[in-house]
Amino acid sequence: MDDSIYQKLLNIVGVNNISREEGILYLYSSDVAVESEKWADCVIRPFNKSEVREILKIANENSIPITPVGARSGASGGSVPIKGGILLDLTRMNDILNIDLKKMTVTVEPGVVITQLNEQLKSHGVFFPVDLGSSDMATIGGTISNNGGGLRAVKYGVMKNYVDELEIILVKGEEMTLNSEQNSNIGGINLLNLFIGSEGTLGIIIKATLRILPIPKFKGVLLAIYDDLKKSGETVINIYKKGIIPSAMEILDKSAIVAINKYKPEMNLPENAEAIILFELNEKHPIEEDLNNLEKICLQVGAVEIKKSTDEKERIKLWDARKLVGAASTRVREGFSRVYLGEDITVPPSKIPELLLKLRELSKEYDLPIVVFGHIGDGNLHPAITIRKNVPNDIKKVEELEDKIHRYAIDIGGITTGEHGIGLRRAPYLKIERPGELMLMRKIKKIFDPNNLLNPGKMDLDAAFQS
């Protein structure tokens, strides 16, 4: 990027909101799972949509790639600037613009953090249901771009279920406002869903109107402890057969339990268990009967012990254990560290037992601890692989193991990502999972971004521009 273009960008946002210092560029070269060998030419932090519009116009006129980012808490490489250019950090655009309790919507800028949003909504008796493991960092814009799901997707669904309206700026600076089908009686093709999960490859989200829900009055948790890994997986389908839909169903396998206890001993999870499942129920009505029914099902399937509570402190403690597992996984075995590969496989509920056993088998085969946790209620598991970083063969093995896990998920009717997005990490598998859809995605990309400037190199879309 030459100095004249940099000066134009500086004039838009001011000297304090643009940088090309090496230290800053290095910090922005990675997300949780992927570090880019190429850095951006500059990092720029706009404050409002007019600044975003002007930045995009300059980038388009000068054929400069643009990588939009939020908190960079993603785990697929979707926010790393592999083609250089402009790194567009949208976290300064973090205002909650309107809470409409009649329509039950909230309108926000893309940089609003999920936890902070719910803190503001709480005083109004409402909440935003999408709750990620990274909700303390994750922004609304990034979560829309990845169609995030999270801990309570089993009951409430994923991001696309809550987006009512998006305001988008396209690559040449034009603005579009897109409505959901629920909010629009206009005929024709509804374009809103094209942008949910598109990872910034089609346009820049500058405003979102989201659906919100009343906070449930009654909450409770149940912890089911299993001495048989397969039976823990069989629990899910049996619960659905009885018509019970918990607000969350989270699994921790033996490795996860051990890792959490080493990381935070006061958690004192049962290390003799092969797996535990944490259930949460939240309803408008008292839930004691629902908890009792859930207990019966778990025991019938094979749980050896049940702990249940409607005490808020106990509920928070158990959820803290679940939210710790990502960080704790590096403690599973002395000398081993987690390799962040963005593990996010998802399989049909009927295939969960088979998947759990396969992961255990692969861990033994490769002699690499795999810490298994995730949203078992919708079949979305995060097998965290750990290695010895000073053992070169471990690094070679982990690449092979990662590929085996992804391909196995596809072979049994699953997919390689349930909520973390495709980005770079899972792009090679799209042509195996959804070849017909990938062809259409590439055509759509070329229509909205004919010069391939918006988050290029992601989701295996670049083939659309190869002659």
Buried (B, 14 or more C-beta within 10 A) or exposed (E): BEEEBBEBBBEBBEEEBBBBEEEBBEEBBBBBBBEBEBBBBBBBBBBEBEBBBBBBBBBBEBEBBBBBBBBBBBBBBBBBBBBBBBBBBBBBBBBBEEBEEEBBBBBBBBBBBBBBBBEBBEEEEBBBBBBBBBBEBBBBBBBBBBBBBBBBBBBBBBBBBBBBBBBBBBBBBEBBEBBBEEBBEEEEEEBBBBBBBBBBBBBBBBBBBBBBEEBBEBBBBBBBBBBBBBBBBBBBBBBBEEEBBBBBBBBBBBBBBBBBBBBBEEBEBBEEBBBBBBBBBBEEEEBEEBBEBBBEBBEEBBBBBBBBBBEEEBBEBBBEBBBBBBEBBBBBBEEBBBBBBBBBBBBEBBBBBBBBEBBBEBBEEBEBBBBBBBBBBBBBBBBBBBBBEEEEEBEEBBEEBBEBBBEBBBEBEBBBBBBBBBBBBBBEBBEEBEEEEBEEBBEBBBEBBEBBBBBBBBBBBBEBBEE
